[in-house]
Amino acid sequence: MRACIQRVSSASVRVAGELVGEIGTGILVLLGVAGDDTEADLTALADKMAGLRIFEDPEERMNLSLADVGGEILVVSQFTLYADCRKGRRPSFTEAAPPEKAERDYLAFVEYLRGKGFHVETGRFRAMMDVSLTNDGPVTIWLDSRELVRK
């Protein structure tokens, strides 16, 4: 799994003009699922992401986690995080999971975070989405579960 995590003061996602997910302070997670991802990838990525100390403390140092600030999470499925652009001009997505597996893992990721007590909003899987955010900082972090569990 891959995640592009953005610290936000607000974020939302719309499908065909309909608001389907919205958060205040927290993180926007663009989540890509690979064909060979396992439950270990899911839990390692979610735990790392939830525990990152990327929010400022009173001394303006990034020293607080999502839980410390009572932050929310907006998770948006993004298979294009597995784009391979090494050859030609059209990206290849052969590493991305097939839609059925990707949706199952995406929903499991969301439920895992909810089970940890976080308020989690989502986009709509396989839909064309308009994602809006106010990036706080900006703080943007890239995580890949392969680097966390498959060293």
N, C-alpha and C positions, 0 to 999 in steps of 0.2 A: 504494500500500500504506500501511496505517496500522498502527502498533504502539503498544501501551501496554506500557511496559517497567517492571518492578518489580524493584528490587534485593532479593534474598532471601538469607536464611541457609539456607533449605530450601524446596522446593516439590514438589508431586506432583499427579498426575492419575489418577483412577480412572474406569473405565467399567463400569457394572453391578457395582460392588464390586471389580473386578479392577484392580490397580495396573498402569498401562500406561506411566508415565513418572515419574521421580523424580530430583531433583538436590539437591546441597548448596549451598554458597555459589555465587552467580551471579545470573542474571537469569531471570525469568519473562517471556516475550514473548507477549502476546495479539496475534495477527496477523490483520488484515483485508485482503482482496484486492479491488481494484476491477476493474470490467469492462474498463477501458482501461489497466491496468497493463502495463508492458513490462519487459524484462530490465534496462533502466536503472533502473527504479524498485526492482526487487529488489536489485540490487547496491548502489545508493546507500543504501538503507535498512539493509541488512545491514552494510555497511562503517561507516556512521555509528554504528549501535548497538554494534557490536563495539569501536569505538574510543573510545566515550564514557568519560571519566574520572570515574566515579561511585562509585569505591571509595576508602575512606580510606587515606591513607599513615600512617606512624608519628606524624606531627604532627596526625592526625585531620582532615586536609583531603581533600576529594574530588579526588584527584590521580592515581589509578591506574585503568587500564582492566581489562576482563574478562581479557585475556591476562596482564596484570601480576600478577593475583591467582590465576591458574589457575582461573578461574571456569567454571561449567557453564551451559548454556542449556536451558530448557524452553520449547518453542514450542507454543502452543495456538491452533488456528484459531478465529477469532471474527468471523464476518460481521457481527455486530451493531455493530461499530465503524463501519459505514457507515450506521447508522440516521439517517434524516432525520426529525426531530421538529418541523419548523417548522409543519406543518399538522395539525390534528386531534389525536387522542390515540393513534392507532395509528401506530407508526413505519413509514416506508417504507424499503425496502432496495434501491431500483432502482439505486443506484450500486454495490452489491456485485456481484462477479463471479458468473456462473453456476457451479454446483457443479463442473463438469468443469474449467473454467479455474482456479477457486479452488484446487482440490486440486492441480492440476499446478503452479501457482505456489507454493503452500504447500510442497510437497515439494521444489521447486527451491530455495527459500529455505533449507530445512533442509540440503540437500546442499551448497549454497554455503558455509554456515557450517562444516559438517563438513570441507569441502575446505580451509578456512582453519585447520584443526587444533583446532577446538573440540569438546568433548564435548557433543552435542546430544541431548536426549530430546524426545519429542513426546506429544501427546495422540492421539486417534483422530479423523480427519476425519469430519464429519457425525454424530458420536455425541453423546449427552447425556453430559456429563462433569462430574465433581465435582473441582474444582480447589482444592487447599489450599496455603497458603503462609504463611511467616513473613516478613513484609515487614521488611527491614532498614533502619532509619532513622526513618520510612519514606522511601524514595526512589522516586518514581513519575514517569516521563517519557513524554510523548506525542511521537511522531514521525510525520510524514506525508511520503511520498516526493515528493508534488507540491511541497512546499516545498523539497525538496533538488535536484530535477532539472528542474522546470518553472517556474522563477522567471520 
